């Protein structure tokens, strides 16, 4: 079996990395088989195992997790041709024996419908209630800049 990881770049280009060993370790460390020098990638992030005609990926307790088709990997998960593997901010497509022939980025998931905002809690009135003349008062834009006032006060105090 000839297995490759194809890195999908944002500009549409891609770069192919051959998986020649029975076990390929991906991570940030210099001794990893496929080194990804990004701070969001763990030192030893994950490994891909080839056993005959089976390809499996296993997360190595990475901080950010390893994802196959946007599902987090727990234990050893099988990987098939055309599966998308996400490690940190990078997305790879698994290519086995030249399949899939056409490399395309994954489709973005449809955005979740917006959640309905909870009604604003009623403001507590001070004891005795509010006078109706102050009901529409909004003091949020009436901040006072004290730094400028200090110098004016000093000028007034001088004889």
PAMARVEX-737532 format. One record per residue: residue number from 1; residue in one letter; x, z, y of N, C-alpha, C in turn. Coordinates in steps of 0.2 Angstrom, whole numbers. Each point is the difference from the previous one (the first is absolute). Layout:
N
> doza; base; n_xx; n_zz; n_yy; ca_xx; ca_zz; ca_yy; c_xx; c_zz; c_yy
> NUM; A; X; Z; Y; X; Z; Y; X; Z; Y
...
END
This chain:
159
> doza; base; n_xx; n_zz; n_yy; ca_xx; ca_zz; ca_yy; c_xx; c_zz; c_yy
> 1; X; 4; 0; -6; -4; 0; 6; 4; 0; 6
> 2; X; -1; -4; 5; 3; 0; 6; -4; 3; 6
> 3; X; 2; 5; 2; -5; 4; 5; 4; 0; 7
> 4; X; -4; -1; 5; 3; 0; 7; -5; 4; 4
> 5; X; 3; 3; 5; -4; 3; 6; 1; -4; 6
> 6; X; -6; -3; 3; 1; -4; 5; -2; 4; 7
> 7; X; 4; 1; 4; -1; 4; 6; -4; -5; 5
> 8; X; -6; 2; 2; -4; -3; 5; 2; 2; 7
> 9; X; 2; -5; 4; 2; 2; 7; -6; -1; 5
> 10; X; 0; 3; 5; -6; -1; 5; 0; -7; 3
> 11; X; 5; -3; 0; 0; -7; 3; -2; -5; -5
> 12; X; -2; 2; -6; -2; -5; -6; 5; -2; -4
> 13; X; 7; 2; 2; 5; -2; -5; 0; 5; -6
> 14; X; 4; -1; -5; 1; 4; -5; 7; 0; -3
> 15; X; 2; 5; -3; 7; 1; -3; -1; 2; -7
> 16; X; 3; -3; -5; 0; 2; -7; 5; 4; -3
> 17; X; -1; 6; -3; 5; 4; -4; -2; 0; -7
> 18; X; 5; -2; -4; -1; 0; -7; 1; 6; -3
> 19; X; -4; 2; -5; 1; 6; -4; 3; -1; -6
> 20; X; 7; 0; -1; 4; -2; -5; 1; 6; -5
> 21; X; -1; 6; 2; 2; 6; -4; -7; 2; -4
> 22; X; 1; 4; -5; -6; 3; -4; -3; 5; 5
> 23; X; 4; 3; 4; -3; 5; 5; 3; -2; 7
> 24; X; -4; -1; 5; 2; -1; 6; -2; 5; 5
> 25; X; 4; 4; 3; -2; 5; 5; 0; -2; 7
> 26; X; -5; 1; 3; -1; -2; 7; 0; 7; 5
> 27; X; 4; -1; 5; 0; 6; 5; 5; -1; 5
> 28; X; 1; 5; 4; 5; 0; 6; 7; 1; -2
> 29; X; 1; 4; -6; 7; 1; -1; 5; -6; -2
> 30; X; 6; 1; 1; 5; -6; -1; 0; -2; -7
> 31; X; -1; 5; -5; 1; -2; -7; -7; -2; -3
> 32; X; -5; -2; 4; -6; -3; -2; 1; -7; -2
> 33; X; -3; -3; -5; 0; -7; -2; -3; -4; 6
> 34; X; -5; 2; 3; -3; -4; 6; 0; 5; 5
> 35; X; 4; 0; 5; 1; 5; 6; -4; -2; 5
> 36; X; -5; 4; 3; -4; -1; 5; 2; 6; 6
> 37; X; 4; -2; 4; 2; 5; 5; -4; 1; 6
> 38; X; -6; 3; -2; -5; 2; 5; -2; 7; 0
> 39; X; -1; 4; 5; -1; 7; 0; -6; 2; -4
> 40; X; -5; -5; 0; -7; 2; -4; 1; -1; -7
> 41; X; 6; -3; -3; 1; -1; -7; 4; 6; -2
> 42; X; -2; 3; -6; 4; 6; -3; 7; -3; -3
> 43; X; 4; 5; 0; 7; -2; -3; -1; -3; -7
> 44; X; -3; 2; -4; -2; -3; -7; -8; 0; 0
> 45; X; -2; -6; 2; -7; 0; 2; -5; -2; -7
> 46; X; 2; -5; -3; -3; -2; -6; 4; -4; -5
> 47; X; -2; -1; -6; 4; -4; -5; -5; -5; -3
> 48; X; 3; -6; -2; -4; -5; -4; 3; 0; -6
> 49; X; -4; 0; -6; 3; 0; -7; -2; -7; -3
> 50; X; 4; -3; -3; -2; -6; -4; 1; 2; -8
> 51; X; -5; -1; -4; 1; 1; -7; -4; -5; -3
> 52; X; 4; -5; -2; -3; -6; -4; -4; -4; 6
> 53; X; -6; -1; -2; -4; -4; 5; -5; 5; 4
> 54; X; 2; 6; 1; -3; 5; 4; 4; 2; 6
> 55; X; -3; 1; 6; 3; 2; 6; -4; 6; 2
> 56; X; 4; 6; 1; -4; 6; 3; 4; 2; 6
> 57; X; -3; 3; 4; 2; 3; 6; -1; 8; 0
> 58; X; 5; 4; 2; -1; 7; 0; 3; 3; 7
> 59; X; -5; 4; 3; 3; 3; 6; 4; 6; -1
> 60; X; 6; 1; 3; 4; 5; -1; 0; 6; 5
> 61; X; -7; 2; 0; -1; 6; 5; 1; -2; 7
> 62; X; -1; -6; 2; 2; -2; 7; -5; 4; 5
> 63; X; 2; 1; 6; -4; 3; 5; -6; -4; 2
> 64; X; 1; -7; 1; -5; -4; 2; -5; -4; -6
> 65; X; 3; 1; -6; -4; -3; -5; 2; -7; -1
> 66; X; -2; -3; -6; 1; -7; -2; -7; -2; -2
> 67; X; -2; -6; 2; -7; -3; 0; 1; -7; -4
> 68; X; -5; -1; -5; -1; -6; -3; -7; -2; 2
> 69; X; -1; -6; 3; -6; -2; 3; -4; 5; 3
> 70; X; 4; 4; 5; -3; 5; 4; -2; 6; -4
> 71; X; 1; 1; -6; -1; 6; -4; 6; 4; -1
> 72; X; 0; 6; 1; 6; 4; 0; 2; 1; -8
> 73; X; 7; -1; -1; 2; 0; -7; 1; 7; -2
> 74; X; -3; 2; -6; 1; 7; -3; 2; -1; -7
> 75; X; 6; 2; -1; 3; -1; -7; 3; -7; 0
> 76; X; 0; -3; -6; 2; -7; -1; -6; -5; 0
> 77; X; 0; -4; 5; -6; -5; 1; 2; -7; -2
> 78; X; -4; -4; -4; 2; -7; -2; 0; -4; 7
> 79; X; 4; -5; 0; 0; -5; 5; 0; -7; -3
> 80; X; -5; -4; 3; -1; -7; -2; 2; -4; 5
> 81; X; 1; -7; -2; 2; -5; 5; -6; 0; 5
> 82; X; 2; -1; 6; -4; 0; 6; -2; 7; 3
> 83; X; 2; 5; -3; -2; 7; 3; 5; 1; 6
> 84; X; -3; 3; 5; 3; 2; 6; 3; 7; -1
> 85; X; 6; 1; 2; 3; 7; -1; 2; 2; 8
> 86; X; -2; 6; 2; 2; 2; 7; 4; 6; -1
> 87; X; 6; 0; 3; 5; 5; 1; 1; 1; 7
> 88; X; -2; 6; 3; 1; 1; 7; -4; -6; 4
> 89; X; 3; -3; 5; -3; -5; 3; 0; -7; -3
> 90; X; 4; -1; -5; 1; -6; -3; -5; -2; -6
> 91; X; -2; -6; 0; -4; -2; -6; 4; -6; -4
> 92; X; 0; 1; -6; 3; -5; -5; -6; -3; -4
> 93; X; 1; -6; -3; -5; -2; -5; 5; -1; -6
> 94; X; -3; 2; -6; 3; -1; -6; -1; -7; -3
> 95; X; 6; -3; -1; 0; -6; -3; 3; 0; -7
> 96; X; -4; -2; -5; 3; 0; -7; 0; -7; -3
> 97; X; 6; -2; -2; 0; -7; -3; -2; -5; 5
> 98; X; 1; 0; 7; -2; -4; 5; -7; 0; 2
> 99; X; -4; 5; -3; -7; 1; 2; -1; 6; 4
> 100; X; -4; 0; 5; -4; -6; 3; 5; -5; 3
> 101; X; -1; -6; 0; 4; -5; 3; -1; 0; 8
> 102; X; -5; 1; 2; -1; 1; 8; 0; 7; 2
> 103; X; 4; 1; 4; 1; 7; 3; -4; 1; 6
> 104; X; -5; 4; 0; -5; 1; 6; 0; 8; 1
> 105; X; -1; 2; 7; 0; 7; 1; -7; 2; -2
> 106; X; 0; 7; -1; -7; 3; -3; -5; -1; 6
> 107; X; -6; 0; -2; -6; 0; 5; -1; 7; 2
> 108; X; -1; 0; 7; -1; 7; 3; -7; 2; -2
> 109; X; 0; 6; -1; -7; 3; -2; -4; 0; 6
> 110; X; -6; -1; -1; -5; 1; 6; 0; 7; 3
> 111; X; 0; 0; 6; 0; 7; 3; -6; 4; -2
> 112; X; 0; 6; 0; -5; 4; -2; -5; 1; 6
> 113; X; -7; 0; -1; -4; 1; 5; 1; 6; 4
> 114; X; -1; -1; 7; 2; 6; 4; -5; 6; -2
> 115; X; 3; 6; 1; -4; 6; -2; -4; 1; 6
> 116; X; -6; 3; -1; -4; 2; 6; 2; 6; 3
> 117; X; 1; 0; 6; 2; 6; 4; -5; 6; -1
> 118; X; 3; 6; -1; -4; 6; 0; -3; 1; 7
> 119; X; -6; 2; 1; -2; 2; 6; 4; 6; 3
> 120; X; 1; -1; 7; 4; 5; 3; -3; 7; 0
> 121; X; 4; 5; -1; -3; 7; 0; -3; 1; 7
> 122; X; -5; 4; 0; -3; 2; 6; 5; 5; 3
> 123; X; 1; -1; 7; 4; 5; 3; -4; 7; 1
> 124; X; 4; 5; -1; -3; 7; 1; 0; 1; 7
> 125; X; -6; 3; 2; -1; 2; 7; 3; 7; 1
> 126; X; 3; 2; 6; 1; 7; 1; -6; 4; 1
> 127; X; 1; 6; -1; -5; 5; 0; -4; -1; 7
> 128; X; -6; 0; 0; -4; -1; 6; -2; -7; 1
> 129; X; 3; -5; -3; -2; -7; 0; 4; -3; 6
> 130; X; -1; -7; 1; 3; -4; 5; -5; -1; 5
> 131; X; 3; 0; 6; -5; -3; 6; 0; -7; -1
> 132; X; -6; -3; 1; -1; -7; -1; 4; -4; 5
> 133; X; 2; 2; 5; 4; -4; 5; 7; -1; -3
> 134; X; 3; 4; -5; 6; -1; -3; 0; -4; -6
> 135; X; -6; -2; -3; -1; -3; -6; 4; -6; -1
> 136; X; 1; -4; 5; 3; -7; 0; 7; 0; 2
> 137; X; 3; 6; 1; 7; 1; 2; 5; -2; -5
> 138; X; 5; -4; 1; 5; -2; -5; 6; 1; 4
> 139; X; 4; 5; -3; 6; 1; 4; 6; -3; -4
> 140; X; -1; -4; -4; 6; -3; -4; 5; -4; 4
> 141; X; -3; -3; 6; 5; -4; 4; 2; 4; 6
> 142; X; -1; 6; 0; 2; 4; 7; 6; 4; -1
> 143; X; 5; -3; -4; 7; 4; -1; 3; 0; 7
> 144; X; 4; 6; 1; 3; 1; 6; 8; 0; -2
> 145; X; 4; -4; 4; 7; 0; -1; 3; 6; 4
> 146; X; 2; 5; -3; 3; 6; 3; 7; -2; 3
> 147; X; 4; -4; -3; 7; -1; 2; 0; -2; 8
> 148; X; -5; -5; 2; 0; -2; 6; -3; 5; 5
> 149; X; -4; 5; -2; -3; 5; 4; 6; 5; 2
> 150; X; 4; 1; -4; 5; 6; 1; 4; -2; 6
> 151; X; 2; -6; 1; 4; -2; 6; -4; 1; 6
> 152; X; -6; -2; 0; -5; 0; 6; -1; 7; 2
> 153; X; 0; 5; -5; -1; 7; 1; 6; 3; 4
> 154; X; 6; -2; -2; 6; 2; 3; 1; -2; 7
> 155; X; -3; -6; 2; 0; -3; 6; -4; 4; 5
> 156; X; -6; 3; -3; -5; 3; 4; 3; 7; 1
> 157; X; 4; 3; -4; 2; 7; 1; 6; 0; 5
> 158; X; 3; -5; 2; 6; 0; 4; -3; 1; 7
> 159; X; 4; 4; 5; -3; 1; 6; 1; -6; 5
END
